[in-house]
């Protein structure tokens, strides 16, 4: 997919403990199109202009949680992207991620999404350009 990128986190011994990946969002993605009526006009325009990054997945192994790795992975990825907006869907029952994203500046922008009968329920979230407290552009994690 256009704009695909992955960032990984490794321990000093080289063991992989986390990653984040995503792509440039296209406005025809089914989940994005399904919430279009609830999206702010400027977010829709940004997607049409190719200015929204879709953070598809962020994972940290349980043995490496509560060390700030997830936040650093997120910030390195988002701050290094050419897009100025970021969006994601977060599984409602996925704590601590569900409470972390709002602390990182995300807002829930529409009604919850259920992609298929067997899928979990998601909150669609949006990170606007110029979020308060946005750190500088740290170096790549690996």
C-alpha positions as CSV (number, residue, x, y, z in Angstrom):
1,X,0.0,0.0,0.0
2,X,1.1,3.5,-0.7
3,X,3.3,5.0,2.0
4,X,3.9,1.8,3.9
5,X,6.4,2.1,6.7
6,X,7.4,0.0,9.8
7,X,9.4,1.0,12.8
8,X,10.7,-1.7,15.2
9,X,12.0,-1.6,18.8
10,X,14.8,-4.0,19.9
11,X,16.5,-4.6,23.2
12,X,20.3,-4.2,23.5
13,X,20.7,-7.9,22.7
14,X,18.8,-7.4,19.4
15,X,15.5,-9.1,20.5
16,X,12.5,-7.6,18.8
17,X,10.0,-6.3,21.4
18,X,7.7,-4.1,19.5
19,X,6.7,-2.5,16.2
20,X,4.4,-0.1,14.6
21,X,3.3,0.1,10.9
22,X,0.9,2.0,8.7
23,X,0.2,3.5,5.4
24,X,-1.1,6.7,3.8
25,X,-4.9,6.6,4.2
26,X,-7.0,6.6,1.1
27,X,-10.5,8.0,1.6
28,X,-12.1,4.9,0.0
29,X,-11.1,2.6,2.9
30,X,-14.4,1.0,4.1
31,X,-14.1,2.0,7.7
32,X,-13.1,5.6,6.9
33,X,-15.9,5.9,4.3
34,X,-18.4,4.5,6.8
35,X,-17.8,7.3,9.2
36,X,-17.5,10.1,6.6
37,X,-20.6,11.8,7.8
38,X,-19.2,12.1,11.3
39,X,-15.7,13.4,10.3
40,X,-14.7,17.0,10.5
41,X,-14.6,18.6,7.1
42,X,-10.9,19.4,7.4
43,X,-10.1,15.7,8.1
44,X,-12.0,14.6,5.0
45,X,-10.2,17.1,2.9
46,X,-6.9,16.0,4.3
47,X,-7.6,12.3,3.4
48,X,-8.6,13.4,-0.1
49,X,-5.3,15.2,-0.4
50,X,-3.3,12.2,0.8
51,X,-2.4,14.0,4.1
52,X,-3.6,11.4,6.6
53,X,-1.4,8.6,7.9
54,X,-3.3,5.4,8.9
55,X,-1.6,3.8,11.9
56,X,-2.6,0.3,11.3
57,X,-1.0,-1.5,14.2
58,X,1.2,-0.9,17.3
59,X,2.4,-3.9,19.3
60,X,4.7,-4.3,22.3
61,X,5.5,-7.7,23.8
62,X,4.1,-8.1,27.4
63,X,7.6,-8.5,28.8
64,X,8.4,-5.0,27.5
65,X,5.3,-3.1,28.5
66,X,5.3,-0.1,30.9
67,X,8.8,1.0,29.7
68,X,7.6,3.7,27.3
69,X,8.4,1.7,24.2
70,X,4.9,1.9,22.7
71,X,4.8,5.7,23.1
72,X,8.3,6.1,21.6
73,X,7.4,3.8,18.7
74,X,4.3,5.9,18.0
75,X,6.1,9.2,18.2
76,X,9.0,8.1,16.0
77,X,6.6,6.9,13.4
78,X,4.1,9.8,13.5
79,X,6.7,12.5,13.8
80,X,8.6,11.1,10.9
81,X,5.7,10.9,8.4
82,X,5.1,13.5,5.7
83,X,1.3,13.4,6.5
84,X,0.2,15.9,9.1
85,X,-2.9,14.0,10.3
86,X,-2.9,10.5,11.8
87,X,-5.9,8.2,12.2
88,X,-6.4,4.7,13.7
89,X,-9.0,2.4,15.0
90,X,-8.6,1.0,18.5
91,X,-10.3,-2.0,19.9
92,X,-12.6,-0.7,22.7
93,X,-11.7,-3.5,25.0
94,X,-7.9,-3.1,24.4
95,X,-6.6,-1.6,27.6
96,X,-4.2,0.1,28.1
97,X,-4.2,1.2,24.4
98,X,-7.7,2.5,24.6
99,X,-6.9,5.0,27.4
100,X,-3.3,5.8,26.1
101,X,-4.3,7.2,22.7
102,X,-6.4,10.1,24.2
103,X,-3.5,10.9,26.5
104,X,-1.3,11.1,23.4
105,X,-3.7,13.7,21.8
106,X,-6.2,11.5,19.9
107,X,-9.9,12.1,19.8
108,X,-12.7,9.7,19.1
109,X,-14.3,11.1,16.0
110,X,-17.3,8.9,15.2
111,X,-19.6,6.1,16.4
112,X,-18.0,2.8,17.1
113,X,-17.2,0.5,14.2
114,X,-17.7,-3.3,13.9
115,X,-16.1,-4.5,10.6
116,X,-17.8,-8.0,10.6
117,X,-19.9,-10.0,12.9
118,X,-16.8,-11.8,14.3
119,X,-14.7,-8.7,14.7
120,X,-14.2,-6.6,17.9
121,X,-15.7,-3.2,18.3
122,X,-13.4,-0.3,17.5
123,X,-13.3,3.4,18.3
124,X,-12.1,5.5,15.3
125,X,-9.6,8.1,16.4
126,X,-7.9,11.1,14.9
127,X,-4.8,13.0,15.8
128,X,-4.9,16.5,14.4
129,X,-1.8,18.4,13.1
130,X,0.1,20.3,15.8
131,X,-1.0,18.3,18.7
132,X,0.0,19.9,22.1
133,X,3.2,18.5,23.6
134,X,4.3,16.9,20.3
135,X,7.9,16.0,20.8
136,X,10.7,16.8,18.3
137,X,11.7,14.3,15.7
138,X,13.7,11.6,17.6
139,X,15.9,9.2,15.7
140,X,14.7,5.9,14.4
141,X,14.4,3.1,16.8
142,X,15.6,0.4,14.5
